[in-house]
Amino acid sequence: MNEKYMSRCIELARLGAGSVAPNPMVGCVIVCQEKIIGEGFHQKYGEAHAEVNAIHAVSQPELLKESTLYVSLEPCAHFGLTPPCSDLIVEKQIPKVVIGTIDPFSEVAGKGIEKLRKAGIEVEVGILEKECRELNKRFFTFHEKKRPFVILKWAQTLDGFIDIDRNRENFGQPTWITGDLALRLVHKIRSEEGAVLVGTNTAEKDNPSLTVRHWAGNNPVRVVLDKNLRLSPALNLFDETSKTLVFNEKKNETNNKTEWIKIDFEREIPAQILEALYHLKIISVIVEGGKQLLESFIRQNLWDEAHVFIGNKFFYNGISAPKIQGKISKSELLENDWLKVFIHDH
């Protein structure tokens, strides 16, 4: 039975995707005599946690004293933007708590469980643990590796090219390799991640907006490399529709929604970008290109997933796609295109 209720917690937790970062997605179910009497999930960063929402959803609070609370992640034990959930569980005298996985965040890590057990509550940990960790892979990577979760993303032709060789007349528009469904999926993925990163050439050649136009959701923070600050301020990246970070070697400065961050281009660039994003509490980033930038992350082993879209066309020559080695976790047909997702075997 435990797995059934924990699966429901995971389903509920996913409803918070794109709205709770840098917090984790969490779902909670309260069961009394094999019947769910309350459900909740963490809906928005800074607002009530899943356990609070589930407890408040119970119409007969006196039943809490004979119920089991299921939650996908260890209840918090510290005062953050909201009071500790473990205190509320103790206060409501819930006799048993079943937890999917321990929270890696140092303020919590085991302290919530300890608090519950000290209060005489029966605690069971590790139900569907793998699935609960997968649900919050970004959050776990952020706290365990002290860097954002990194998704590499590109589209390539059947013969392995990501672009034609372009001269300046062809700048300003991307070379489309895949169709509408793939485009919508890219925007959905963007809405669920903290930031999206491109190199100088991609910014100049494609003039991307890097926003979520074909999906409902939040825009990610836009990140661009511009070593010598040669990119035109007229580019879409600087249109102030969402926050943009510019990594360069000239200056640190903030102007409205654009922030310039100085790094050392003599040192490895990916690690410096990830360190800056970590300090800004950005828990995930999509690296959308170009080839040089993608390959620098692959070379440094600084990636967790690669989303490779394969379009149903041939270029015969041009810029070849990056080479990646990893375990294929998913292959999906999108009308005439394929999406292959690779996972890094760390």
Disulfide bonds with the S-S distance in Angstrom:
none
